Amino acid sequence: MRISGNTIFIPGATSGIGLELALRLFDAGNRIIIGGRRTDMLARIARDHPGIETIRIDVADADDVDRAVTEVRQRFPETNVLITMAGLMRSEDLSDPAFIQTAVTEVQTNILGPLRLIAGFVEHLVALPDATIVTVSSGLAFTPMAGTPTYSATKSAIHSFTDSLRIQLADTSVGVLELVPPAVQTDLMPGQAEAEWAMPLNDFVDEVMTLLPTATREILVENVKPLRFAEAAGNRDDLMAGLAHLTG
Ligand SMILES: NC(=O)c1ccc[n+]([C@@H]2O[C@H](COP(=O)([O-])OP(=O)(O)OC[C@H]3O[C@@H](n4cnc5c(N)ncnc54)[C@H](OP(=O)(O)O)[C@@H]3O)[C@@H](O)[C@H]2O)c1
């Protein structure tokens, strides 16, 4: 996708990867609309970065997605890029049936959230001359982490859905990209922002900004390639065992 001159809606950019990417894209000359649930974070971002727009949205709530999509389309009809960044990751003990509560929240946020956003924007985007949908999966979509089973499964679903979306929209003006992060130092999981097994956020977004202008399918930084291609390399089971050990 082109790297400037877009109007970009990023639900899930009040912190972490979404916020850092939003700030880089803003500096690169794009209009940016940041979404999320934490209104204190939205207010702080708007105050600290004049020109960035903010909208409250809970992607796990169908009615709230409808309301926010309508608001974005009315206030910013030139919106031509949607980045479905919002996501959450929780540990689950599958021997305890209570895991289902976590699983439902993750499915609503990580799968139904992006799908509802895409449903809300697709007619709008195909009517534009140049548009992009960027979904956000994970290296764990390809090599799951046993300690976060539903999370890994939601990201596999996003990968699969994105491949189909790309083919269905191939004859339209809408490009479809999949951002596939490796472990990155954010607050996604407790302690992850300082974890040595996660890559620094700035390094990750540096690499993403380099890849973005020429990406046509998946956006793969070097660190995610071992997870992404583990099955083809024949070492997926070994990597899964290593990830299980990592999370105890
Ligand atoms: N960091 C990693 O290692 C890593 C690796 C692979 C993939 N990813 C993916 O990257 C994306 C960003 O994660 P991150 O690492 O930057 O973590 P983060 O700092 O926790 O950011 C998560 C973002 O999602 C938003 N969000 C969560 N639930 C939401 C909801 N129901 N409605 C609206 N927004 C919601 C949060 O905003 P509010 O709390 O304000 O709503 C926040 O802005 C996620 O999809 C994650 O799965 C991250």
The ligand as a Gaussian input file, in Angstrom:
#p B3LYP/6-31G(d) Opt

LIG

0 1
 N        2.688000      -8.054000      21.038000
 C        2.787000      -9.247000      20.471000
 O        3.670000     -10.040000      20.832000
 C        1.844000      -9.649000      19.378000
 C        2.175000     -10.751000      18.619000
 C        1.309000     -11.161000      17.621000
 C        0.131000     -10.466000      17.392000
 N       -0.165000      -9.384000      18.161000
 C       -1.429000      -8.695000      17.915000
 O       -1.212000      -7.314000      17.779000
 C       -2.398000      -6.616000      18.147000
 C       -2.036000      -5.495000      19.096000
 O       -1.564000      -6.057000      20.325000
 P       -0.433000      -5.373000      21.217000
 O        0.653000      -6.351000      21.367000
 O       -0.143000      -4.024000      20.718000
 O       -1.161000      -5.344000      22.647000
 P       -1.830000      -4.139000      23.475000
 O       -0.861000      -3.062000      23.775000
 O       -2.517000      -4.823000      24.614000
 O       -2.888000      -3.543000      22.464000
 C       -4.130000      -4.126000      22.272000
 C       -5.035000      -3.087000      21.676000
 O       -6.283000      -3.707000      21.379000
 C       -7.292000      -2.910000      21.926000
 N       -8.457000      -3.732000      22.286000
 C       -8.488000      -4.880000      23.004000
 N       -9.752000      -5.294000      23.136000
 C      -10.528000      -4.382000      22.486000
 C      -11.922000      -4.247000      22.273000
 N      -12.819000      -5.136000      22.763000
 N      -12.366000      -3.184000      21.557000
 C      -11.503000      -2.279000      21.075000
 N      -10.179000      -2.352000      21.229000
 C       -9.709000      -3.398000      21.943000
 C       -6.694000      -2.222000      23.145000
 O       -7.385000      -1.011000      23.390000
 P       -8.370000      -0.763000      24.634000
 O       -7.900000      -1.604000      25.782000
 O       -8.244000       0.712000      24.858000
 O       -9.713000      -1.151000      24.131000
 C       -5.294000      -1.931000      22.625000
 O       -5.280000      -0.714000      21.914000
 C       -3.340000      -7.664000      18.737000
 O       -4.284000      -8.070000      17.760000
 C       -2.418000      -8.811000      19.066000
 O       -3.077000     -10.056000      19.073000
 C        0.669000      -8.947000      19.138000

